[in-house]
Amino acid sequence: MKLSRKPGSRRKLRLVPVVTVTAALLAGGATAYAVNPSTKSTVTAAATGTTYYVAPGGSDSAAGTAAAPFKTIAKAQSVLTAGDTAYFRAGTYKYTAATKACSSQTALVDGITLSKSGSSGKTINYLAYPGETPVFSFSGMKDDCRIKGFNVTGSYIHLKGLEISGVPQNNNLNHESWGVYITGSNNTFEQLNLHNHMGPGLFIKDGSSNLVLNSDSHDNYDLHTSNGAGESADGFGAHVPAGKTGNVFRGDRAWSNSDDGFDLINAFSPVVIENSWAWSNGFIPGTTTAAGNGSGIKAGGYGGVYSASAAKHVVRYSVAFNNRSAGFYANHHPIALDFYHNTSFSNHPDYNMLGITSSGAAVGLGNLHDNIAYGGTLLSNTTGTTQKNNSWNLSTSLAGKDFQSLATTGWATARQSDGSLPVLASLHLATTSPLYGAASDASTASTKNIGAF
């Protein structure tokens, strides 16, 4: 069907939701053995709204139409209401100063503040124009304090298809800066390319039911962090307080970050990491020089001390390889975390289930089933954990022939057209492997195999 409209006019857009995040899976307590959710692309807005356009060569005094686009996201936000969409055309949106001056060298400032909220079924949408890549560059910011590139304080917001790069540190008095910093709820961050920040690419500090979907965070390095260069630039992080459930990382990739790929330290509400990949973390990007902690997925902990308020996180259907330290790490977590259907290759170790007792003693804690460990050092601190049907529990020893490929290149290749992860042969089981078709939960899991695939 062909729709006619006047040239340059704004059109009405109806977006239909195709995926729902089920908070019940995250409620904590019992171990969750659930069917693997889809990693396919999702659109969260479900309402008719007005469409606006933004372009680097536009003008904020223009009408915001396709023919006369706005210039800035700030202008777009000022006119958007619940259910509306702003499309960003290709090109670079450069930021050289924060929205306010630094009150001190340790103050917090934003390059962009997204404070206006949508509503349930009517998200406010900031989307790349189809087939184009808008780049938000913060490398030119000179503010002499701590910087957040995007500070998302609003709720029911959808960001999709944006490249966000270069948030700097301009002194050595602080820990990290951040690419995207989140305190709102019910937001979706989809198909973002986050890179070359002096701190985490994306960080959930507060808020509930935020979905980070099919996004990449890489080559982040905090050169000027006050407690040591490289110690705080994770790919993704969530350090949410108690009572803020439903935050999910799904279909994400984290590589070449100076600290960890994913980091859930100091998260007091359950977080899920699923269908995600982490590799080559813990080095200065582009080198083999050691930097920060270097775990692929650091799934908990509270700074090495016991907390009676610890949350149970879930890590499933994920892959970690060639990280400087652990592939999957419990990080002194006080309760058993859930790790199932993961594949860890050539990490040091592949799984480190170091927990902590109420007296401060080290202990092995974790619920592990249907995981693969191969290459590197396989296990650490797993005595005392609950284990079932993992590769190391079986009578058969793994060998290279059990995999279709052990290639560690190509993992950063382009995603599929819908934003989901690329289809690779590497670390997938060969059909002749005894682990193929041997999952203990084959009737409910998305794969009948042991491991992530």
N, C-alpha and C positions, 0 to 999 in steps of 0.2 A: 504494500500500500504506500502510495506517495503522498506526503503531506505538503501542502503549500503554505507559505507564510511570507510576509513582507521581508525583503532583504534587510538585515541588520536588526530585526526585531528579536525580542527575547521569546523563547519558546517555553511552553510548559513541559515539565519532565516528570514522569512517574517512574520511580525506581522500586523494584520489588525485592524483598528480602529472600535470600535462598538458604541462609544458614543461621541457626540460632545457637548461642552458647548456653549450655545447660549448667547453671550454677550448682545444681544438685551434685554434679560429679566432683565438685571442688569442696564440698562442705566439710571434709576432714573426717577423722576418726578411722573408720574401717578402710582396709585396702580396697581400691577400686579396680576391678577387672572389667573393662568396658570395651565395646567395639571402637576401634580407632576412628575418630571423627574425620570428615573430609578435609583435605587441604585446598579444595577448590576455591576460586575467587568468590567473594561475597559482596553484595551491595546492601547496606543496612538501612538506607532511607526508604520509606514506604509511603510517601505522600507526594501529591502534586505540588510543585513549587516553581519559583521563577529561576531562570538560568541567567547567570552573568558571565562575563569574560574578562580575563586579565592578561596583559601581555607586557613584556619589558619595555616596549616602545609605546605603550598606551599613555593615557592621561587620567588622573583622578578627577578631573573636571568633566570627563566624557560621560557618556550614558551607560557604559558597561555592557554594550552590545557586542556582537561578533565583529561588527564593522567599526565600532568605536569603544574599544576595551578600556577598562581601568588599568592603572599602572602598578598598584600595590595591593597586597593581601589585606593591609589595614583598611583600605577603602572598601574592598569587597566585604570585609567583616561588618563594616558600619552599615551596610544596606541589607545584608543577608538576614533572613528570619528563618524560623524552623521550617524545614522542608526545602529550602532553597539550595542551589548549587552554583559554585563559582568554578569555571574551567580556566586552567592556566595554560597559556600557550608556551611553546618551546622558547628557550633562551635562558639567560642568566639574570636572576634577581639578586643584585648585590647589596649587601648591608655593610655599612661602615661605622654605624653608631647605634647604641642601644636606645630603647624607648624613653629612658631617663638617664640622668647623669649618675655616676658612681658616688655614693655618699661617703664611701671609704674604700680602701683597697681590698677589703674582704666583703664588700656588699654584693648583692645579687642583682643582676640586670638582665633584660630580655632583648633579643633582636626582634622577635615577633611574639606578641601575646595574643593567644586565642582564648578570650574570656566569654564570648557570647555562646550560649547553649541552645541546642535544639531541644527536642522533646522525644518521648518514646514514639517510634514510628515516623518521626519527622526530624531526621538528623540534618545538621548543617554540613554541607559537602564541599570540600576543597579538593578538586580532582584535576589530574593532568588531562589536558585535551587528548582524546583518543589518538594514539600513534605518535604522540609528541612527549618530550622530556623537559619539563621545567626544572631548572637548577636553582636552588636557594643557596647562595654562597655567603658565608659569614667570615671568611678569612681576612677581610679588610677591616674588621672591627678593632678599634684601638682602645676600647674602654679598659681602664686600669683596675678591674675588679673581676668578679666571678660571673661568667656569661652563660645564659641559656639561649640556644638558638631559637627554637620554638618552645615557648612556655604555654602548655595547654592546661588552663585552669577551668575551662568550660566542659560541659558534658554533652553527650549525644552529638559528637562531631566525628566526621569521617574524612581522613586524609588518605589520598590514594595517588600513587604513581609519581611522587615527588622525589627528586634527588636533593639531599640536604648535606652540605659539606662545610668543613673548615672552621668550626667554632674554636677560637683560640684561647690560650691562657696568656695573659699579658703581664703577669708577675708570678712570683714563686711563693706567695703567702697563703695560697689556697690548695685544696685538693682539686678535683677535676672540674672542668666545665662540662656542658652537656649539649648534644645535638638536639634532642627532643626530650623535654622534661614534662612529666604528666602528673597532675593532681586531680583532674576531673574524672568522671565515671561514664561508663557506657559509650566509650569512644572506640573507633576502629582505625588502626594505623596499617594501611595495606599497601603492599608493593612499594615500600620506601627503600631508597638506596642511600644509606647513611655511611659517610666515610670521612676520614682525615680530620676527625675531631680530637681536641685535646681533652678527652674524657669519653664517657660512654656515648654510643650512637643514640640509644634510646633508653630512658630511665623512668620507671613508674615509681614515683615517691609516695603517692596516695591515690585514693579512688578505687572503685569497684568495677568489675565487669568490663575491663578494657581488653580488647583483642588486638594483638600484634600479629598480623597475618601476612605471610609470604613476603617478608621484608629481609633485607640484607644489611649487615653492619660490619664494616671491615676497615682495616688500616687506621685504626684509632690509636693515638699515642699521646699520653699526657707528659710532655717533656718537662714541664715546670711545676709538677705537683709537689707540695710542701713536704710530703713524707717520702719522696723519692720518685725519680722519673720512671714512668711506665707502670706505677702501682695502682692506677685507678681507671684506666681506659678499657672498660669492658665493651663487648659488642652490645649486649642487652642487659639490663638490670631491673629488678623489682625489689624494693625495700619497703613494702607497704605495712601500715600499722594493723593492729587487730581490728576485726570487724569489717574488713575491706576485701571480701571474697570475689571470686569469679574472674580474676586476671589470668589471661591465657597467652602464651607464645605458641604460634602454630605455623609450620611451614617456613620457618625462618632460618637464615644462614649467618653464622658469625665466624670470620676468619681474619687472621693476621692482626689481631688486637693485642696491645702490649700487656694487658692483664688477662682477664678471662673472657671466654666466648659469651657465656650466660652466667649471671651472678645473682643468687637469691639470698645473700647474707642479710640479716636483720629484717627479713620478711616475716611478720607476725600473723599473716593470713595466708591460707593455702593458695599456691600458684601452680599452674600446669605448664609444662614445656613438652610439646609433642610434635612429632614429624619434623624435627629440626636438626640441623647439622652444625658442628663446630670443629674447626681444624686450625692448626698452626697458630694457636694463641700462646701468649707468654713470651714473645720475642719483639724486639724493635721491628716494626713492619718492614718487610722486604729484606730482612737479614736473618741470621741464625744467632744473633746476639741476645742473650737472656735479658728479660725485662721484668714484668710483674709475676704474679702467681702462676699463670699459665695453665689453668684448668679449662677443659672444653666446656663442661657444664658443672658449675659449682652450685649445688642445689639446696644450700641452707647455711645454718650456722649463725652464731651471735657473737662473733669476735673471740671465739675460743672459751666462752664462759657458758655455764648452764643457765637455761631459762625455763621456768615452769610453764610459760605461755607459748612454747614453741608450736609452730604450725606444721602440718603434714603436707608436703609438696609431692607432686607426681611428675616423673620424667618417663616418657614412653615413646616408642617408635622413633627414636632419635639416634644419631650417629656422631661419634667423636673419633678423630684420628690425628696423629702427629702433633698433639699438643705437648707443650714443654713438660707439663706435669700430668695430673690425672685427667683421664677422659671424662669420667663421672665421679664427682667428689661430694661426700656428705658434709665435710667441713665442720666437724665437731658438733653436728646437730644433735640435740638432746633426745629426739624421738626417731623412730625408724621411718625413713622416707621410702617411697615406692619407686622402684626402678624396674620397668618391665618392657620387654621387646626392644631393647637397645642393642646397638652394635658398636663395640669399641675396638679400635685397631691401632697398635703401635703407639700407645700412650705410656705414661710412667707414674703410676700404674694405670691400667685400663679402668679399674673400679677401686676407689678408696672409700671405704664405708666408715671412716673415723667418726665416732660419736663421742659424747661426753655424759658422764653420770652426774647426779646431783651433788656428789662430793668433789667433782672436778676431775675424776679419773677418766682415762681414755678407755673406750669400749667400742666394739663393732656393732653398728646398728644399721638396719636396712631390710627392706622386703624386696627380694630380687627373684624374678622368674622370667624364663625364656629370653635371657640376654646372651650375647656373644662377646667373648674376650679373645682376641688373637693378636699376637705380636706384642712387642714391648714387654713390660712387666704386667702380668695378668691381674693380680689381686693384691690388696692391702687392707688390713683391718676388717676382714670378713668373718672371722671367728665370732660366733654369737648372732650372726645375722640369720634371717629366715630366707632360705634358698630353695628353689624348685626349678628343675628342668633347664638350668643354664648350661652353656657349652662346657663349662668346667665341672659340672655335676655328672656328666655322662661318661659312659665307659669308653667312648670313642674319642681319640685325640684329634683335634682339628689340624688340618694341613692346608697349604695353599690351594690344592686341587679342590677343596670344598667350596671355593668361591669362583664365580664367573671371571672375576678380575680383582686384583688388589691395587689398581691404579689409584694414586693420590693426586693426580692432575685431572682437570676438567670439572671439578666440583663447583667452580664459580661460573660455569657456562650459563648462557642465557636461560631464563626460565621459560616455561611453556606460555602459550599465548594468554592463558587465563591467570598467569602469575604463579601457578603452582611449581613445585620443584622440578628440575629437569629429570628426565628418565635416564639413568646410568646403569651400566652393568656392574660397576665396581662395588665390592662388598655385598653383592647379592649372592645368595647361595647357589651353587650348581645343583642341578636336579639330581645328581648322583650323590650328593652329600647326605649322610644320615640325619642331619639336622633339617633337611628339606622336608616339609610336611609334618614335622614332629612337634609342633607347638602344643603345649599342655592345654591351651584354651582355644584350640582351632575352631571350635564351634561358635565362638563369640568374637574372636579377634579379627582384624582386617587382613591379617596374614596367617596362613597355616604353618608358617616356618618359624623356627627359633630366630631371634634377631629382629632387626628393624624392618626388614623387607619380606 
